[in-house]
């Protein structure tokens, strides 16, 4: 089994629900977004167009971040998920340089959302899982998967633009969508074998 995600760009409406739900699930510090939506505009009046591109870690088959990590902190977990062992990470950030998708973050210092007012109870409860001086990233919500749930960004997508499942199973919904709608990956020239696919709008 190899877990992956399919994102339907035709359905995505840029509501940022994936971003907010990911933030809530992981309690990431200010400025850290495991899930993001990149927006761009093209064309000229009266025919402009807007492109919405949700991005997250691609959990690559041949992840350069894993190869670049000198301590083994960046590793392949079960079902092809690329994760980071925070107890082994030394904060060298070699994995950040190696990632062609810019989907890793370095937790350089403890920051509160409301500055001098101190951390909120939520921040106290959630941010303890993110020690300073280590790299962090999306892990497909491994804790939720262990409970039989989908990743938070999938469960909370208002337009049902995200699909999650076994990309190695040709009969799975995600594999069917990739085949029937010519699913593509970002930066295929990098040769990393991403497991996040997109369906063209």
Secondary structure as GFF3:
##gff-version 3
##sequence-region A 1 201
A	DSSP	beta_strand	3	8	.	.	.	ID=ss1
A	DSSP	alpha_helix	17	26	.	.	.	ID=ss2
A	DSSP	beta_strand	36	42	.	.	.	ID=ss3
A	DSSP	beta_strand	49	55	.	.	.	ID=ss4
A	DSSP	alpha_helix	64	68	.	.	.	ID=ss5
A	DSSP	beta_strand	74	76	.	.	.	ID=ss6
A	DSSP	three_ten_helix	78	80	.	.	.	ID=ss7
A	DSSP	beta_strand	82	84	.	.	.	ID=ss8
A	DSSP	alpha_helix	94	98	.	.	.	ID=ss9
A	DSSP	beta_strand	105	107	.	.	.	ID=ss10
A	DSSP	three_ten_helix	115	117	.	.	.	ID=ss11
A	DSSP	alpha_helix	121	127	.	.	.	ID=ss12
A	DSSP	beta_strand	134	136	.	.	.	ID=ss13
A	DSSP	alpha_helix	142	146	.	.	.	ID=ss14
A	DSSP	alpha_helix	152	155	.	.	.	ID=ss15
A	DSSP	beta_strand	162	166	.	.	.	ID=ss16
A	DSSP	alpha_helix	173	180	.	.	.	ID=ss17
A	DSSP	three_ten_helix	188	190	.	.	.	ID=ss18
A	DSSP	beta_strand	196	199	.	.	.	ID=ss19
###
